[in-house]
Amino acid sequence: MKQFPDSPAQPAFPQTRAWPAISVVMPILNEERHLREAVDQILAQAYPGPIEVVLAVGPSRDRTQEVADAIAAADPRVTVVANPTGRTPNALNAAIGASRHEIIARVDGHAMLPDDYLRVAVETLEETGADNVGGVMAAEGVTAFEQAVARAMTSKIGVGSAAFHVGGTAGPADTVYLGVFRRSALKRVGGYDEHFQRAQDWEMNHRIRESGGLVWFQPRMRVTYRPRPNLRALAKQYFHYGRWRRVVARTHEGTINLRYLAPPAAVVAIAAGLLVSPFFPLALIIPGGYVLAITGGSMVTGSGLPARARLALPFVYAAMHMSWGWGFLTSPRKLARPPR
């Protein structure tokens, strides 16, 4: 984990209503198509205070580096730093280390923010005294398959009851999507732990809460998210989510609840039912029951979707559940975080 430089003293904005300067940090890899639009959208935020953008660019397969350099050359508010590893937590720490301001907003290279995102974030930091505020990962699809994934990612059947997926009322949370932080909180916990290739947001928010800080969910902060375009990419994504969530659980005891255990339990139960069924046919009730459950759930949650998206929805649910569960079950101990 990193040590970050102190930022200049900021005005007491709750009393004076002066708006603090914000550093937007962006981990960038293979974002040639979307990068310029994403940066323009951030700089055009309806926010009364100064904004800087720090792009941490990894070794991309496209022209991302050239696009980032051109944006920075044209606008002094944009800075580019290198991220040789290409990994997200390394990029975030590099960008935070190069940033200057007291408020730090994490934004992805293909995220689409509402115009008032930063303003709502700062107002929420003022009102709550939180160390990190964030909102909803509002999945929206373009193709029929992406629409099915988006519906699953905003459904309790697909992702459980996490507010940053399914929405809810404002209040304290275990974690939030992306996040707008106080620099003092990032310094206190040492930033992102670069061991975690996935789940680094949940892991750092856990450390913020363990250190006495507050993580706050603000449903007004909705960020549009584009889902994976096919079943293979979706399964890979959720496999790694499950694998690294197990690493977090091994690192921080007591952080697993029934919601996280449901997918691996389903994998074990279905596999056991299939293995035993040649000798005990009634065991097929378990995998058969699961198929009926996700089919029925898809009929309920797929309302309003195009026909092709409704047909894809059961397969999307199954891919998310089974891949996450298998990743969790097979997460190797060699991924365990070395002792600090």
C-alpha positions in Angstrom: 0.0 0.0 0.0 1.1 3.5 -0.7 1.9 6.7 1.2 0.4 9.8 -0.5 1.6 13.4 -0.3 -0.4 15.8 1.8 -2.7 18.1 -0.1 -2.9 21.9 0.3 -5.2 23.0 3.1 -8.8 23.2 1.9 -11.4 25.8 2.9 -14.0 24.8 5.4 -16.7 24.3 2.8 -19.6 23.4 5.0 -19.4 26.9 6.6 -18.3 29.1 3.7 -19.9 27.2 0.8 -16.7 27.5 -1.1 -16.5 24.3 -3.2 -13.3 22.3 -2.7 -11.1 21.3 -5.7 -11.5 17.7 -6.8 -9.0 15.3 -8.2 -10.6 12.7 -10.5 -8.4 9.6 -10.8 -8.9 7.2 -13.7 -7.3 3.8 -14.2 -7.0 3.5 -18.0 -6.4 0.4 -20.2 -7.5 -0.2 -23.8 -9.9 2.8 -23.7 -9.1 4.4 -27.1 -12.7 4.5 -28.1 -14.2 6.0 -25.0 -11.4 7.9 -23.3 -11.8 11.4 -24.8 -15.6 11.4 -24.3 -15.2 10.2 -20.7 -12.7 13.0 -19.9 -14.8 15.6 -21.6 -17.8 14.5 -19.6 -15.9 14.9 -16.3 -14.5 18.3 -17.2 -18.0 19.4 -18.1 -19.5 18.4 -14.8 -22.0 21.0 -13.3 -19.6 21.5 -10.4 -18.7 25.0 -9.1 -15.2 24.2 -7.9 -11.9 23.3 -9.7 -11.5 19.9 -11.2 -8.3 18.1 -12.3 -8.1 14.7 -14.0 -5.2 12.2 -13.5 -5.1 9.4 -16.0 -3.0 6.3 -15.0 -2.4 4.6 -18.3 -1.4 1.0 -18.6 0.2 -0.9 -21.5 -2.7 -0.9 -23.9 -3.2 -2.8 -27.1 -4.7 0.2 -28.9 -3.9 3.9 -29.1 -5.0 4.7 -25.6 -1.6 6.2 -24.7 -1.6 8.5 -27.7 -5.1 9.7 -27.0 -4.4 10.3 -23.3 -1.2 12.3 -24.2 -3.1 14.4 -26.7 -5.9 15.2 -24.2 -3.3 16.3 -21.6 -1.4 18.4 -24.1 -4.6 20.2 -25.0 -5.9 20.8 -21.5 -3.7 21.7 -18.4 -6.3 20.2 -16.1 -5.4 16.7 -17.3 -2.3 14.8 -16.2 -1.0 11.5 -17.4 1.0 9.0 -15.3 2.3 5.6 -16.1 0.9 2.3 -14.8 3.4 -0.3 -16.1 1.6 -3.2 -14.5 -1.7 -2.5 -16.1 -3.5 -3.5 -12.9 -6.3 -1.4 -11.5 -5.2 -0.9 -7.9 -1.7 0.1 -9.0 -3.2 2.6 -11.4 -5.4 4.1 -8.7 -2.5 4.5 -6.3 -0.3 6.0 -9.0 -3.0 8.5 -9.9 -3.8 9.4 -6.3 -0.1 9.9 -5.7 0.1 12.4 -8.6 -3.1 14.2 -7.6 -3.2 17.5 -5.7 -6.6 18.0 -4.1 -8.3 17.0 -0.9 -11.3 15.3 -2.5 -10.5 12.4 -4.7 -13.1 10.8 -7.1 -12.5 7.4 -8.6 -13.9 7.1 -12.2 -13.5 4.4 -14.7 -12.6 5.1 -18.3 -15.9 4.0 -19.7 -18.2 5.3 -16.9 -21.0 7.7 -17.8 -21.6 10.1 -15.0 -24.7 12.3 -14.4 -24.0 16.0 -14.7 -24.4 16.6 -11.0 -22.4 13.6 -9.8 -19.5 15.5 -8.2 -21.7 18.1 -6.7 -24.0 15.5 -5.1 -20.9 13.7 -3.8 -19.4 16.8 -2.1 -22.8 17.7 -0.6 -23.1 14.2 0.8 -19.6 14.3 2.2 -20.5 17.6 3.9 -23.8 16.4 5.3 -22.7 13.0 6.6 -19.0 13.5 7.5 -18.3 10.3 5.5 -14.9 9.3 4.3 -16.2 7.8 1.1 -19.5 8.3 -0.7 -20.8 6.5 -3.8 -23.9 5.4 -5.5 -25.5 3.0 -7.9 -23.8 0.9 -10.6 -26.7 1.4 -13.0 -26.2 -1.3 -15.6 -27.7 -0.6 -19.0 -27.4 -2.8 -22.1 -27.5 -2.1 -25.8 -27.8 -5.6 -27.3 -30.4 -8.1 -26.2 -27.7 -10.1 -24.3 -26.4 -6.9 -22.6 -30.0 -6.0 -21.6 -30.4 -9.4 -20.0 -27.2 -8.9 -18.0 -28.2 -5.4 -17.0 -31.5 -6.7 -15.7 -29.7 -9.5 -13.8 -27.2 -7.1 -12.3 -29.9 -4.9 -10.9 -32.0 -7.8 -9.5 -31.7 -9.5 -6.1 -31.9 -12.9 -7.9 -28.7 -12.0 -9.7 -26.6 -10.1 -7.2 -28.3 -10.3 -3.9 -29.3 -7.2 -1.9 -26.3 -5.0 -2.3 -27.6 -1.4 -2.5 -25.0 -0.3 -5.1 -26.5 -2.8 -7.5 -30.2 -2.8 -6.7 -30.7 0.7 -5.2 -32.1 1.6 -1.9 -32.2 4.5 0.6 -29.2 6.6 1.5 -27.2 5.4 4.5 -24.1 3.7 5.8 -22.9 0.8 3.6 -20.2 -1.9 3.5 -19.1 -0.7 0.0 -20.2 1.6 -2.8 -19.6 1.8 -6.6 -16.5 3.7 -7.5 -16.4 6.3 -4.7 -15.5 9.9 -3.8 -13.1 10.0 -1.0 -11.4 12.3 1.5 -7.7 12.2 1.0 -7.2 11.9 4.7 -9.0 8.6 4.7 -6.9 7.2 1.9 -3.8 8.3 3.7 -5.0 6.7 6.9 -5.5 3.3 5.4 -2.6 3.4 2.9 -4.7 3.5 -0.3 -5.6 0.5 -2.4 -4.0 -2.8 -1.6 -2.2 -3.7 -4.8 -2.3 -7.4 -4.0 -6.0 -7.5 -4.9 -6.5 -7.8 -8.6 -10.3 -7.8 -8.0 -12.5 -6.7 -5.1 -10.0 -4.0 -4.2 -12.8 -1.5 -3.7 -14.6 -3.7 -1.1 -11.3 -4.5 0.6 -10.3 -0.9 1.0 -13.8 0.2 2.1 -13.6 -2.5 4.8 -10.3 -1.0 6.0 -11.8 2.5 6.1 -14.7 1.2 8.2 -12.4 -0.8 10.5 -10.4 2.4 11.1 -13.5 4.2 12.3 -14.5 5.8 9.0 -17.9 6.0 7.4 -18.8 4.7 3.9 -22.0 6.2 2.7 -24.4 5.0 0.0 -26.0 7.9 -2.0 -28.6 6.6 -4.5 -28.6 10.0 -6.3 -25.1 9.1 -7.6 -26.1 6.8 -10.5 -23.3 5.8 -12.9 -24.2 4.1 -16.1 -22.3 0.8 -16.5 -22.1 -1.2 -19.8 -22.3 -5.0 -19.1 -20.1 -7.7 -20.7 -21.2 -8.5 -24.3 -21.4 -12.3 -24.3 -21.8 -15.3 -22.0 -18.1 -16.2 -22.0 -17.0 -12.7 -20.9 -19.7 -12.6 -18.3 -18.7 -16.0 -16.8 -15.0 -15.0 -16.7 -15.9 -11.7 -15.0 -17.9 -13.5 -12.3 -15.4 -16.3 -11.9 -12.7 -13.7 -10.9 -15.2 -11.9 -8.7 -15.8 -15.1 -6.7 -12.1 -16.0 -6.7 -10.9 -12.7 -5.2 -13.8 -12.4 -2.8 -12.5 -15.6 -1.2 -9.1 -13.9 -0.9 -10.7 -11.0 0.9 -12.5 -13.4 3.2 -9.2 -15.1 4.1 -7.6 -11.7 4.7 -10.3 -10.2 6.8 -12.0 -12.8 9.0 -15.7 -12.4 9.6 -16.5 -10.6 6.3 -18.5 -13.4 4.7 -22.2 -13.7 5.1 -25.0 -15.9 3.6 -25.3 -13.8 0.5 -21.7 -14.6 -0.5 -22.0 -18.3 0.5 -25.2 -18.9 -1.6 -23.5 -19.3 -5.0 -20.8 -21.8 -3.8 -23.4 -23.7 -1.9 -25.5 -23.9 -5.0 -22.6 -25.2 -7.1 -21.8 -27.9 -4.5 -25.5 -28.9 -4.2 -26.1 -29.1 -7.9 -22.9 -31.0 -8.5 -23.7 -33.5 -5.8 -27.2 -34.0 -7.1 -25.9 -34.8 -10.6 -23.2 -37.2 -9.3 -25.6 -39.1 -7.1 -28.6 -39.1 -9.5 -27.5 -42.4 -11.4 -27.9 -44.2 -8.1 -30.6 -42.1 -6.5 -32.7 -40.4 -9.2 -34.5 -38.2 -6.6 -31.3 -36.3 -6.3 -32.2 -34.6 -9.6 -34.6 -32.5 -7.6 -31.7 -30.3 -6.6 -30.4 -29.3 -10.1 -34.0 -29.4 -11.5 -35.2 -27.2 -8.7 -32.5 -24.7 -9.5 -33.4 -24.6 -13.2 -37.1 -24.1 -12.3 -36.1 -21.3 -9.8 -34.1 -19.3 -12.3 -36.6 -19.9 -15.0 -39.4 -18.7 -12.8 -37.3 -15.8 -11.6 -36.5 -14.8 -15.1 -40.2 -14.7 -16.0 -40.8 -12.3 -13.1 -37.7 -10.1 -13.5 -37.7 -10.1 -17.3 -40.8 -8.0 -17.6 -40.5 -5.3 -20.2 -37.4 -6.8 -21.9 -37.4 -7.7 -25.6 -38.1 -11.4 -26.3 -34.4 -12.3 -27.0 -33.3 -10.7 -23.8 -36.0 -12.6 -21.8 -34.8 -15.9 -23.4 -31.2 -15.1 -22.5 -32.0 -14.1 -18.9 -32.0 -17.7 -17.3 -28.6 -18.4 -18.9 -27.3 -15.1 -17.6 -28.4 -15.9 -14.0 -26.9 -19.4 -14.2 -23.6 -18.0 -15.6 -23.3 -15.4 -12.8 -24.2 -17.8 -10.0 -22.2 -20.8 -11.1 -19.1 -18.8 -12.2 -19.0 -16.8 -9.0 -19.5 -19.9 -6.9 -16.9 -22.0 -8.8 -14.4 -19.1 -8.5 -15.0 -18.9 -4.8 -14.6 -22.7 -4.3 -11.5 -23.0 -6.4 -9.7 -19.9 -5.2 -6.1 -21.1 -4.5 -4.5 -20.4 -1.2 -1.4 -19.1 -3.1 -3.5 -15.9 -3.8 -3.6 -15.2 -0.1 -2.4 -11.8 0.8 1.1 -11.9 2.3 1.2 -10.6 5.9 1.8 -6.9 6.1 
